Amino acid sequence: MRQVNNVAAFQSWQDELMKSRNPNARIIIISSGTCGIANGSKFIIEALTEQIRKHNLDSQVSLRVTGCLSFCQIEPLIEIQPESILYTGVKPEDVPEIMEQTIKNKKIIERLLYIDPVTGKKVTYADEIPFYNKQSRIISGDNLKIDPTKIEDYISIGGYSALAKALSTMKPEAIIDMIKKSGLRGRGGGGFPAGVKWESCHKAHGDLKYVICNADEGDPGAYANRGLLEGNPHSVLEGMIIGAYAIGSNIGYIYIRDEYPLAVELFENAIKQAEECGLLGRNILGSGFNFVMNINRGGGAFVCGESSALMASLEGKIGEPRAKYIHMVERGLYDRPSCLNNVETWANIPLILNKDVDWFTKIGTGDVTNNPWGGSKGTKIFSLVGKVNNTGLVEVPMGITLREIVYGIGGGIRGNKRFKAVQTGGPSGGCIPDKLLDLQVDYDRLTEAGSMMGSGGMIVMDEYGCMVDVACYFLNFLREESCGKCVPCREGIERMWEILNDICEGRGQKGNIELLMELSEMVKDSALCQLGATAPNPVLTTLKYFYDEYEAHIKEEKCPAGVCKALIHYTIDEVSCKGCGACVKSCPGEAISGEKKKPHKIDQERCIKCGVCIDTCKFESVKIIPGRHPSVKKELVNV
């Protein structure tokens, strides 16, 4: 590591590091973000290190431990360069064979290759896998190229060159103008143009200003910010330093979820290394610009994803939002001008400065030439999870369709089931049905459909998903996460959840749907912050696109998807049942009886509908029937 006191010294060091990168070098790359570690990557790293030493290959093969490489489902994974051979589900005991066969003899180990869920064929090279080659990984793609613990790796791929350019050749106003012209919109969910926010904060009165990174990421199923921080923390840090220079700030904070210990550790290390190199702290690169970074761990409150609540938490107060008319760029943290953007937004900044506005605006939708709100530019990283074959982090250009994400990158629905809906935008987002699969994914189109971009959660549901139950689940999450400061949110979401819960438990009544819609509009229009204002989205979109399911629950007293226990019953098909007795032994409620080799029966009063019998039956004789069983209907209604 080298300390550089001016731009010329930095550029000289960077040139040396860039020349030292050999594109034909033999490198074993292992993904070791949180998901990789959870699947045993550390044991594989130890095995690889030992084998390299054992075969005396230290001078011929290098080991690169990276952060998340996005394809979380096939972890632990390793990629062998320069060929880009990808092995999935690797175990420590596979390592000797990998070293002997692939590294030394250049032979492919078939059993470790990725199997395409659509074609059923084995794929050898990473760039031939649809999950990767159908993405546009302009931000997350660098995770493959660097060890996140080494600042030299980041500098060798062009890191901090945007900062050097900004400090040596650009005025703050020029940087802000560049970000405005790029059309970059905040990736935290609201989609507010970053350049407009920067300009307002730059012009705000006050000698002391703050730049803040929101890395709270509280949406269930979303972890895109974690993936970036664990894979390339310096890209976020560099973006924040540039932003601070442009705005006129000398103090920065990053607010990270306490549940992200590895991200915290790696960002702390990035700060330390940048300070030691002269890229952070006092008189950065001899420019006279000073900037210090601080890390604050969030306590896990979802409402602290809202800007004013986050700043209150930073101040050591209860995480509660402030009135909407108070603008954070004028009176934010400690009542001083503050600029808050999320992880992904900050990571885009170095790319825009290095590759220019025209490059960035060619990606995405709309025209932002004269209007920063005129489109959705650049890429967006989504956490693709749920009932889809390929799960992980996907980075796609704005304007891609949901169909291309779910079927092109995600490989379609598991078990060849039918696609039913996708939830975008987290708990406050909406459920988009199959008839809108060709909807373009950008800020405006998602909003028109009743959903939102959010921080990047994308949960795919198949035909067996109950949309009333889904709405109930998200409302339950939101009622628990509401800070309770305003009545519409505190009382309105609670009442909406009570109605949804009653419907799912078979207590739905005439008028429930109308009341849900009325409450939704009231909460949406009068809640203090965006948590409350967007909370009705799951209800409104499921009512809009799946109204018949609500009616089936209330009027027909059945759950068409077979999910809500009070509105289904289990039965055994007499024709296919072989009387093997497996279900009898596994039933925790002792509700199944029958003679050996003769059809069995279920005692409806004792059945707890746990589903164990379905998992146990090899002949698929146990069926879920929508609707209450006639013998227990009256009793359940009384309950």
Protein Blocks (a to p, Z undefined) as FASTA:
>chain_A
ZZdfbfklmmmmmmmmmmmpcfkbccdddddbfklmmnopmmmmmmmmmmmmmnopmmmp
ccdddddehiamlpccddddfklpacehiafklmmmmmmmmmmnopacfklpccdfklop
acfbfklpmklmmpccfklmmmmmpcfkbmklmmmnopaklmmmmmmmpcfklmmmmmmm
nopacfklnopafklmmmmmmmpgcjbdcddddfklpaghiaklmmmmmmmmmlmmmmmm
mmmmmnopabdcddddfklmmlmmmmmmmmmmmmmnopgcehihhlopacdddddddehi
aklmpmklmmmmmnopacddddfklcfklmmghhiacddddfklmmmmmmmmmnojmlmm
mgcedjfklomklpcedjdddddehjdfbgcdddddehiafklmmmmmnnpaehhiacfb
dcehijmlccddfklmmpccdfklmmmnopafbjoiacdddfkbcfklmmmmmmmmmmmm
pgolamklmmmmmmmmmmmmmmmnopacehklmmmmmmmmmmmmmmmblmlmmmmmmmmm
mmmmmmmmmmmmmmnopafkomammlgccdddfklpgolommmmmmmnlpagcdehiacd
ddfklpgolommmmmmmnlpaccdedidfklmmmmmmZZ
